[in-house]
Amino acid sequence: MSSTSGTKVIAPENIDYNISKIGLQSLTRDLAFQFRPSIRVNAVAIGWANTDMNKDLPDDYIKTELEKIYLGRFAKPEEIANAIYFLASDEASYVNGSILTIDAGY
C-alpha cells in the first residue's frame, strides 16, 4: 500500500510521509525485478479515501481537496479493495512492478 503522496502531491509539510511513500514505490519496483518471474510485486497508490485516518479533517480542508478530485468525492474503501483484489488475481498475471494509482484523477 502506498499513496499518491509518493508521486503526485507536493506538500513540504509532510516531507517525512511523502519520502516514505517514494521509497515504498521504489522498493516495489526493485522487488518485482528481484523476484521475477515467480513472484509479482505491485503497489496501490491511494489518493483521498473515506477512512478513519481522514474522518477528523476540517470541513474547509475537505472542500478544497474535493475541488481537486475529478470525480468530486473521496474513494470508498471497497473501491480500493477491488483494485487490490484485481492485482492479486490471475486477471493481473502480466502486471508486475506497477504502481496502480487510485485517486479519481486528483
WOKAFEN-V227546 format. One record per residue. SS is DSSP state (2 for helix, 1 for strand, 0 for the rest). PSI is psi in radians with two decimals (none if undefined). Layout:
# WOKAFEN-V227546
{{SS,PSI} {SS,PSI}}
This chain:
# WOKAFEN-V227546
{{0,2.30} {1,-2.72} {1,2.71} {2,-0.23} {2,-0.26} {2,-0.19} {0,-0.55} {0,-0.47} {0,2.30} {0,1.88} {0,1.46} {2,-0.45} {2,-0.24} {2,0.55} {2,-0.61} {2,-0.76} {2,-0.82} {2,-0.80} {2,-0.55} {2,-0.62} {2,-0.63} {2,-0.78} {2,-0.70} {2,-0.67} {2,-0.64} {2,-0.75} {2,-0.69} {2,-0.85} {2,-0.71} {2,-0.76} {2,-0.61} {2,-0.69} {2,-0.80} {2,-0.71} {0,0.11} {0,2.67} {0,0.06} {0,-0.43} {0,2.23} {0,2.42} {0,2.14} {0,2.88} {1,2.77} {1,2.10} {1,1.90} {1,2.41} {0,-2.52} {0,2.38} {1,2.66} {0,1.52} {0,2.94} {2,-0.55} {2,-0.51} {2,0.05} {0,-0.38} {0,0.31} {0,2.53} {0,2.51} {2,-0.69} {2,-0.59} {2,-0.77} {2,-0.77} {2,-0.76} {2,-0.76} {2,-0.70} {2,-0.56} {2,-0.37} {2,-0.30} {0,2.13} {0,-0.65} {0,-0.05} {0,0.39} {0,2.85} {0,2.72} {1,2.60} {0,2.51} {2,-0.64} {2,-0.44} {2,-0.65} {2,-0.75} {2,-0.68} {2,-0.69} {2,-0.71} {2,-0.73} {2,-0.76} {2,-0.85} {2,-0.54} {2,-0.19} {0,2.94} {2,-0.32} {2,-0.37} {2,0.52} {0,-0.30} {0,0.28} {0,2.08} {0,2.37} {0,0.37} {0,2.64} {1,1.86} {1,2.03} {1,2.21} {1,1.61} {0,0.18} {0,0.41} {0,0.54} {0,none}}
